[in-house]
């Protein structure tokens, strides 16, 4: 029984603990056994919190024995990205310089998951400082391996969480996303991921001191969960949503909105901006569209999303302008070669002047309005997460062509982060041994619509994980 516990969904794990069918300690130990067996091959879990997790589980078992009501995630183990604070553990950002940066308190999303009964079982790997590229490789912990094919990246920057969830080392992962960092690893590893609306989940990304970052960092970065099923993703969503005095951005919006009249319209854009999409990804979008039609959605192909290229340019100019003053110091923390990804971006995108920046902030608002109008007509948008299957590790840092290819591949993730709307990445199947997936984007604060559509897809196309790690390309064709 213990060996099978890690295979269960998060919802089933919590139900078993609440009902006394298994103890929380047994559940944690099952995951620790799985980590011991699998993590040496994939290198996803960085700081293992074994004894602390067992202690939290034992406390949960004592509460159940005393008759206390346990939360919706009772006993469920989860991993936390190396850039997100867990009380008493170092928030290293994957760099040796921050190896001893011990967090005095849980970050708000960690605290919310813990209050619901979930148990942090370890930190998970990221690209160094989250800035070294899309591939999950850190100066401190090395490369994380895609469990489907070691010759392909697991994505990033929340790649450690995606791999941990995909292989059964944790039932949930807590990442964050400012342009695809939850959704891309979800697609590349065959799991589900949610990027919420800006302001839906409370967060506090001040790690190095009391000062908050600039407007781009405040508006673009959203914490989000990863899970093996959409049902588990929805469970985490319900727990994570809400307000917190540490984050004045978080707003008290209902987690589930009013039902829409009639059949929900879904706009399909397989090739945003017309820059090209791989046949495998196009096929995944077609399969998803068929699944949604079968589920009763009004699915319509539309020419394109609003103002994609203009949004990508504004995103780049605003973020580079905010980042440029700190770049001389930051690049020294990235380790050998870790600065190439950002350096190539900054070579092509110069910082804006003060006057230009003010105009760009107006453009940002204007593009958000265009998207709000688009989503008013089409409450959901179906499109790619990344316009190719999983690519080789480090492609984005290899040369300019690789950097541009990756930037283009993630373009729908980038623009939806820029306009602050929610998106759910959901797997659609396996092609040539690699997972495929799409994303379903929705109106601001209508994550519930995205999750319901993703559940309809999952009901028809199935769940891909957990998986045992494979090596090389041996999984292809299976």
Secondary structure, DSSP 8 states (H G I E B T S, - for coil): -HHHHTTS-HHHHHHHHHTTSS-HHHHHHHHHHHHHHHHHHH--EEEE-HHHHHHHHHHHHHHHHTT----TTTT-EEEEETTS--BTSB--TT-GGGTT-BBSS--HHHHHHHHTT-EEEEEE--SGGGTS-SS-EETTTEE---TT-TTS---SSSHHHHHHHHTTS-SEEEEEESSSTTHHHHHHHT-EEEE--TTTB------SSS----HHHHHH-EEEEEESSHHHHHHHHHHHBS-BTTBTT-----SS----SSS-EEEEESSGGGS---HHHHHHHHHHHHHHHHTT-EEEE-S--TTHHHHHHHHHHHHHHHHHTTHHHHHHHS-TTTTHHHHHHHHHS----HHHHHHHHHHHHHHHHHHHHHHHH-SEEEE-SSSSS---TTHHHH-HHHHHHHHHHTHHHHHHHHHT--EEEEEEEEETTEEEEEEEEESTT-HHHHHHHHHHHHHHH----------TTTTTT-
